[in-house]
Amino acid sequence: YLAQKYPNVITTAFLAHSIPLNGLRYVDLTGEVLDVESFDDVESMLDSFYPNDQDSLYDFIKTYFSSNPDGFPPKDHAINLYGAESSINMPGKAEATIANSVFNVCPIQGQYSEASNALALLKSKVIVIHGSEDMVVSPTQVESVTKLAIAEQWAPSGMVSYYDDGEGHMVIIDKPTAFADVYRKAFEEKVLHEQEQTGF
């Protein structure tokens, strides 16, 4: 949204292990797709499996979100303490979940949202970085929709690209060096190289 609104300020937007370009479907821990159409649906879904105390939340995230549990920061690490506090107390949790389910910038019908021409209007690059081990946001969906957007030229040529860091959803915490390597590669290839070619 910010990249669309302020292209002269934000020249490149990175979607790192984020929701796919056509929105996000929610599934429970058994893999069943959940319908998320109202705040009541969201609250019911969150209450069904999302822990409400710090210790349980840490174990939950480490078990289901991390692809490298042995390398996950310890429970008393600041990043987990702050993360748990914000996750448990975040007042906008329901709003964020609803937004994810209706987010769609593709010219295809989303599960809960209309087709969009947002990609066709892109003036800032969008670099999607995802991982084949992400168990939270489907890597198959993210990769296939992004590559379809490139192949079908839903966005101006060269404005959308895809990189696979091969890691899980919490890569920035689990394996920051692995993520940094892919981020740096994408930045050099899609941003710095173009600036060198154009002089901007």
C-alpha positions in Angstrom: 0.0 0.0 0.0 2.7 2.5 1.0 4.8 1.6 -2.1 1.8 2.2 -4.3 1.0 5.5 -2.6 4.5 6.9 -2.3 6.5 5.5 -5.3 8.9 8.5 -5.3 9.9 7.6 -1.8 9.6 3.8 -1.7 11.2 2.4 -4.8 11.2 -1.2 -3.8 8.9 -3.3 -1.5 10.0 -6.6 -0.2 7.3 -9.2 0.7 9.3 -11.5 2.9 7.5 -14.7 4.0 4.3 -12.6 3.7 0.9 -13.3 2.4 0.6 -14.2 -1.4 -0.4 -11.6 -3.9 -4.0 -13.0 -4.0 -4.6 -13.1 -0.3 -4.3 -15.8 2.3 -6.4 -18.8 3.2 -6.5 -20.0 6.8 -6.2 -23.6 7.8 -6.3 -25.2 11.2 -3.6 -27.5 12.6 -5.1 -30.5 10.7 -5.0 -28.7 7.4 -8.7 -28.0 7.1 -9.5 -24.6 5.4 -11.2 -22.2 7.7 -13.8 -19.6 6.5 -12.8 -16.2 7.7 -15.5 -13.7 6.8 -16.3 -11.8 10.0 -14.7 -10.8 13.3 -16.6 -13.6 15.0 -15.0 -16.1 12.7 -11.6 -14.7 13.5 -12.1 -14.7 17.2 -13.4 -18.3 17.1 -10.4 -19.3 15.0 -7.8 -17.6 17.2 -9.4 -19.0 20.4 -9.4 -22.5 19.0 -5.6 -22.8 18.7 -3.8 -19.6 19.6 -2.3 -19.7 23.1 -3.0 -16.8 25.4 0.0 -17.2 27.8 3.7 -16.4 27.1 5.1 -19.9 27.8 2.5 -21.7 25.7 2.9 -19.2 22.9 6.6 -19.7 22.7 6.2 -23.5 22.5 3.5 -23.0 19.9 5.6 -20.8 17.6 8.7 -22.9 18.0 6.8 -26.0 17.1 4.6 -24.9 14.3 6.3 -21.8 12.9 10.0 -22.6 13.1 11.8 -24.8 10.6 14.9 -24.7 12.8 13.8 -25.4 16.4 17.3 -26.1 17.6 18.4 -22.7 16.4 15.4 -20.8 17.7 16.3 -18.1 20.3 15.6 -19.2 23.9 12.4 -18.3 25.7 14.0 -15.5 27.7 15.6 -13.8 24.6 14.3 -10.3 24.2 12.9 -10.9 20.8 10.6 -13.7 22.2 9.6 -11.7 25.2 8.6 -8.7 23.1 7.1 -10.9 20.5 4.9 -12.8 22.9 3.7 -9.7 24.6 2.7 -8.0 21.4 1.1 -11.2 20.0 -1.0 -11.8 23.1 -2.0 -8.2 23.6 -2.2 -6.9 20.0 -5.7 -5.3 19.7 -5.6 -5.4 15.9 -5.2 -9.1 15.7 -8.7 -9.7 14.3 -8.4 -6.7 11.9 -5.1 -8.0 10.6 -6.5 -11.5 10.0 -9.5 -10.1 8.1 -7.2 -7.9 6.1 -5.0 -10.9 5.1 -8.0 -12.8 3.9 -9.3 -10.0 1.6 -5.8 -8.8 0.4 -5.6 -9.2 -3.3 -3.6 -7.2 -5.9 -4.1 -9.7 -8.7 -6.5 -9.5 -11.6 -8.1 -12.8 -10.5 -11.0 -13.4 -8.1 -9.8 -14.0 -4.6 -11.4 -16.3 -2.1 -13.1 -13.4 -0.3 -12.1 -10.5 -2.5 -12.7 -9.0 -6.0 -10.1 -8.9 -8.8 -7.7 -6.0 -8.7 -5.7 -4.0 -11.2 -3.2 -2.9 -8.5 -0.3 -4.8 -10.1 -0.8 -3.1 -13.5 -0.4 0.3 -11.8 2.9 -0.6 -10.0 5.5 2.1 -10.0 7.7 0.5 -7.3 9.3 -2.9 -7.6 7.8 -5.8 -5.6 10.4 -8.5 -4.6 8.8 -11.5 -3.1 11.0 -13.6 -0.9 9.6 -16.9 0.4 10.8 -20.3 1.5 10.0 -23.9 0.4 9.9 -24.9 4.1 7.4 -22.3 5.2 4.6 -24.2 7.0 2.5 -21.1 7.8 2.1 -19.4 4.5 1.9 -21.9 1.6 5.1 -21.7 -0.5 3.3 -23.3 -3.4 0.7 -20.6 -3.5 3.1 -17.7 -3.0 5.5 -19.0 -5.7 2.8 -20.0 -8.2 0.8 -16.8 -8.0 4.0 -14.6 -8.1 5.4 -16.5 -11.2 1.9 -16.4 -12.8 1.9 -12.6 -12.3 5.3 -12.4 -14.0 4.4 -14.8 -16.9 1.0 -13.2 -17.6 2.5 -9.7 -17.3 0.0 -8.5 -14.7 2.6 -5.9 -13.7 4.9 -3.8 -15.9 7.9 -5.8 -17.1 10.6 -6.2 -14.4 8.4 -4.9 -11.6 7.8 -8.2 -9.8 10.3 -10.9 -9.0 10.5 -14.0 -6.9 13.3 -15.4 -4.7 13.3 -18.7 -2.6 15.4 -18.6 0.5 14.6 -22.3 1.1 13.7 -21.7 4.7 10.7 -21.6 7.0 8.3 -18.9 8.1 10.5 -17.6 11.0 13.7 -17.4 8.9 14.6 -14.0 10.1 14.8 -15.3 13.6 15.7 -18.9 12.8 18.4 -18.4 10.2 19.1 -14.6 9.8 22.2 -15.2 7.8 20.5 -17.4 5.2 17.8 -14.7 4.8 20.3 -11.9 4.6 22.2 -13.8 1.8 19.0 -14.0 -0.3 17.9 -10.4 0.5 21.3 -9.1 -0.5 21.3 -11.1 -3.7 17.8 -9.7 -4.6 18.8 -6.2 -3.7 21.9 -6.3 -5.7 20.2 -7.8 -8.8 17.0 -5.9 -8.8 17.8 -2.6 -7.3 21.5 -1.7 -7.3 22.2 -3.2 -10.8 19.3 -1.2 -12.3 20.5 2.0 -10.6 24.0 1.4 -12.0 22.5 0.9 -15.5 20.2 4.0 -15.4 22.3 6.3 -13.2 19.6 6.6 -10.6 
